[in-house]
Amino acid sequence: MTTARILIVEDDLRLAALTRDFLAQHGLRACIEPDGGRAADRVLDERPDLVILDRMLPGEDGLSICRRIRSSYQGAILMLSARSEDTEQIDGLENGADDYVCKPVRPSLLLARVRTLLRRPRPATEPPDRLERSGLVLDARQREARRDGSRIDLTGAEFDLLWQLVSHAGQTLGRDDLLLALRGITWDGLDRSVDVRIAHLRAKLEEDPQHPLIVTVRGKGYRFTG
């Protein structure tokens, strides 16, 4: 549990900092996102183990964020709100929150709720054997890629890389992530095989350079945007 990563989505920076520091005192790593407008993208990009999500936020409210990320985010969501009405709590839980805590909350109680959620096993899902995005269809059984019905000639390594990118669409994957998934090794800082295959995939996939399917996230890695 000490390696768990927590994202605190809270616009009250003083409260967020106190929460982060309290969690750190108990061996939990947390960082802060004060803007609801950036929160969903950050959750899907960083994939923390747990999100402490405030109900009222600037940019986008907690309920909307919860709805947007729930189908593609497998971590736990703990919603915080000054609203204590039963209907508010029901709305939070029905929109994807795993737990709902009313403010003000004692730090020891919040810690207990966080630990409980981190111990809870996430539901296992069967890996898909077919992915479809932006007219692109990947068939894992046939190891075949098609776009708008036309077959794309890919090597086995290119198919495996594309599968990883498409199955994590919207998420930035670093070279470490990709090499671990594809070859079971970590990036040594010199291996350029991922970059070379990305270039080959772009040459075979991209129809409009102004709207690429695979984008480079500077200093982080690559993301499939379709």
C-alpha positions as CSV (number, residue, x, y, z in Angstrom):
1,M,0.0,0.0,0.0
2,T,2.9,2.4,0.6
3,T,3.6,2.4,-3.2
4,A,0.0,3.5,-3.9
5,R,-0.4,6.7,-5.9
6,I,-3.2,9.1,-4.9
7,L,-4.4,12.2,-6.8
8,I,-6.2,14.8,-4.7
9,V,-8.6,16.9,-6.9
10,E,-9.3,19.9,-4.7
11,D,-9.4,23.6,-5.4
12,D,-8.8,24.6,-1.8
13,L,-5.0,24.4,-1.9
14,R,-4.6,24.8,1.8
15,L,-6.9,21.8,2.5
16,A,-5.4,19.8,-0.3
17,A,-1.9,20.4,1.1
18,L,-2.9,19.4,4.6
19,T,-4.5,16.2,3.2
20,R,-1.4,15.4,1.1
21,D,0.9,16.0,4.0
22,F,-1.2,13.9,6.4
23,L,-1.3,11.0,3.9
24,A,2.5,11.3,3.5
25,Q,3.0,11.0,7.2
26,H,1.3,7.6,6.9
27,G,3.3,6.4,4.0
28,L,1.0,7.3,1.1
29,R,2.1,9.4,-1.9
30,A,-0.3,12.0,-3.1
31,C,-0.2,14.9,-5.5
32,I,-2.7,17.7,-6.1
33,E,-4.8,18.9,-9.0
34,P,-6.8,22.1,-8.2
35,D,-8.6,22.5,-11.6
36,G,-11.6,20.4,-12.4
37,G,-11.1,21.2,-16.1
38,R,-7.8,19.4,-16.1
39,A,-8.6,16.6,-13.7
40,A,-10.2,14.0,-16.0
41,D,-7.3,14.1,-18.5
42,R,-4.8,13.9,-15.6
43,V,-6.5,10.9,-14.1
44,L,-6.5,9.0,-17.4
45,D,-3.0,10.1,-18.2
46,E,-1.4,9.2,-14.8
47,R,-3.7,6.4,-13.7
48,P,-3.3,6.8,-9.9
49,D,-4.5,4.0,-7.6
50,L,-7.0,6.3,-6.0
51,V,-8.6,9.7,-6.6
52,I,-9.8,11.9,-3.8
53,L,-12.3,14.0,-5.7
54,D,-14.0,17.1,-4.5
55,R,-17.7,17.5,-5.5
56,M,-17.5,21.3,-6.2
57,L,-14.6,22.4,-8.5
58,P,-13.8,25.2,-10.9
59,G,-13.8,24.1,-14.6
60,E,-15.7,20.9,-14.2
61,D,-17.6,19.5,-11.2
62,G,-16.8,16.2,-9.5
63,L,-19.9,14.4,-10.7
64,S,-19.1,15.2,-14.3
65,I,-15.5,14.1,-13.9
66,C,-16.6,10.9,-12.2
67,R,-19.0,10.1,-15.1
68,R,-16.3,10.8,-17.7
69,I,-13.5,8.7,-16.3
70,R,-15.4,5.8,-14.7
71,S,-15.7,3.6,-17.8
72,S,-12.0,3.7,-18.5
73,Y,-10.4,4.2,-15.1
74,Q,-10.1,1.1,-12.9
75,G,-8.8,2.8,-9.7
76,A,-10.9,3.9,-6.7
77,I,-12.7,7.2,-6.5
78,L,-13.4,8.7,-3.1
79,M,-15.7,11.8,-3.4
80,L,-15.6,14.6,-0.8
81,S,-18.4,17.1,-0.5
82,A,-19.7,19.7,1.9
83,R,-23.2,18.6,0.9
84,S,-24.5,15.9,3.3
85,E,-28.0,15.3,1.8
86,D,-28.8,11.7,1.0
87,T,-29.6,12.7,-2.6
88,E,-26.1,14.2,-3.0
89,Q,-24.4,11.0,-1.7
90,I,-26.6,8.8,-3.9
91,D,-25.7,11.0,-7.0
92,G,-22.0,10.6,-6.2
93,L,-22.2,6.8,-5.8
94,E,-24.5,6.3,-8.8
95,N,-22.1,8.3,-11.0
96,G,-19.2,6.0,-10.2
97,A,-17.7,7.0,-6.9
98,D,-16.6,4.1,-4.7
99,D,-17.2,6.0,-1.5
100,Y,-18.6,9.4,-0.4
101,V,-17.4,11.4,2.6
102,C,-18.9,14.6,3.9
103,K,-16.8,17.6,4.8
104,P,-15.4,18.4,7.3
105,V,-13.9,15.0,7.8
106,R,-11.5,14.0,10.5
107,P,-8.1,13.1,9.0
108,S,-8.0,9.7,10.7
109,L,-11.4,8.8,9.2
110,L,-10.3,9.9,5.8
111,L,-7.2,7.8,6.1
112,A,-9.2,4.8,7.1
113,R,-11.5,5.2,4.1
114,V,-8.5,5.6,1.8
115,R,-6.9,2.4,3.2
116,T,-10.1,0.5,2.8
117,L,-10.4,1.5,-0.8
118,L,-6.8,0.7,-1.6
119,R,-7.2,-2.8,-0.1
120,R,-10.4,-3.5,-2.2
121,P,-9.6,-5.6,-5.2
122,R,-10.6,-4.1,-8.5
123,P,-12.9,-6.1,-10.7
124,A,-11.1,-8.3,-13.2
125,T,-12.0,-8.0,-16.8
126,E,-11.4,-10.3,-19.7
127,P,-8.9,-8.8,-22.2
128,P,-10.6,-8.0,-25.5
129,D,-9.6,-9.8,-28.7
130,R,-10.8,-6.9,-30.9
131,L,-10.4,-3.2,-30.7
132,E,-12.1,-0.5,-32.8
133,R,-11.0,3.2,-32.8
134,S,-11.4,5.9,-35.5
135,G,-12.1,3.4,-38.3
136,L,-9.2,1.3,-37.2
137,V,-10.0,-2.4,-36.3
138,L,-7.5,-4.6,-34.6
139,D,-8.1,-8.3,-34.3
140,A,-5.9,-10.1,-31.8
141,R,-6.8,-13.6,-32.9
142,Q,-5.9,-13.0,-36.5
143,R,-3.2,-10.5,-35.6
144,E,-4.6,-8.2,-38.3
145,A,-5.3,-4.5,-38.6
146,R,-7.8,-2.9,-40.9
147,R,-8.8,0.7,-41.5
148,D,-12.1,1.4,-43.2
149,G,-12.1,-2.2,-44.3
150,S,-8.7,-2.2,-45.9
151,R,-5.9,-4.3,-44.5
152,I,-2.8,-2.6,-43.1
153,D,0.4,-4.5,-43.6
154,L,2.1,-4.6,-40.2
155,T,4.9,-6.7,-38.8
156,G,4.2,-8.7,-35.6
157,A,6.1,-6.1,-33.5
158,E,4.3,-3.2,-35.1
159,F,0.9,-4.9,-34.4
160,D,1.8,-5.5,-30.8
161,L,2.9,-1.9,-30.3
162,L,-0.2,-0.6,-32.0
163,W,-2.4,-2.8,-29.8
164,Q,-0.8,-1.4,-26.7
165,L,-1.4,2.2,-27.8
166,V,-5.0,1.6,-28.9
167,S,-5.9,-0.4,-25.8
168,H,-4.7,2.6,-23.8
169,A,-6.2,5.3,-26.0
170,G,-6.0,8.7,-24.4
171,Q,-3.2,7.6,-22.0
172,T,0.4,8.5,-22.5
173,L,2.7,5.5,-22.5
174,G,6.4,5.9,-21.9
175,R,9.2,3.8,-23.4
176,D,9.4,2.0,-20.1
177,D,5.7,1.1,-20.2
178,L,5.9,-0.1,-23.8
179,L,9.1,-2.1,-23.4
180,L,7.8,-3.8,-20.3
181,A,4.5,-4.7,-21.9
182,L,6.1,-5.9,-25.2
183,R,9.5,-7.4,-24.2
184,G,9.5,-7.5,-20.4
185,I,12.4,-5.2,-20.1
186,T,12.9,-1.6,-18.9
187,W,14.2,1.2,-21.1
188,D,18.0,1.7,-20.8
189,G,17.9,5.2,-22.2
190,L,19.5,4.0,-25.5
191,D,17.1,1.5,-27.1
192,R,15.3,3.3,-30.0
193,S,13.2,0.3,-31.2
194,V,10.0,1.9,-29.9
195,D,10.7,5.2,-31.7
196,V,11.5,3.4,-34.9
197,R,8.3,1.4,-34.8
198,I,6.3,4.4,-34.0
199,A,7.7,6.1,-37.1
200,H,6.7,3.0,-39.2
201,L,3.2,3.0,-37.7
202,R,2.7,6.7,-38.5
203,A,3.8,6.1,-42.1
204,K,1.3,3.3,-42.5
205,L,-1.6,4.9,-40.5
206,E,-1.5,8.6,-40.8
207,E,-3.8,10.1,-43.4
208,D,-3.8,13.7,-42.2
209,P,-0.6,15.0,-40.6
210,Q,-2.6,17.8,-39.0
211,H,-4.6,15.3,-37.0
212,P,-2.3,12.4,-36.2
213,L,-3.5,9.3,-34.5
214,I,-0.3,8.8,-32.5
215,V,1.1,11.9,-30.9
216,T,4.4,12.5,-29.1
217,V,4.1,13.8,-25.6
218,R,7.4,15.6,-25.0
219,G,9.4,14.1,-22.2
220,K,6.8,11.4,-21.5
221,G,6.1,9.1,-24.4
222,Y,3.4,8.5,-27.0
223,R,-0.4,8.6,-26.9
224,F,-3.1,7.2,-29.3
225,T,-5.6,10.0,-29.8
226,G,-8.2,8.3,-31.9
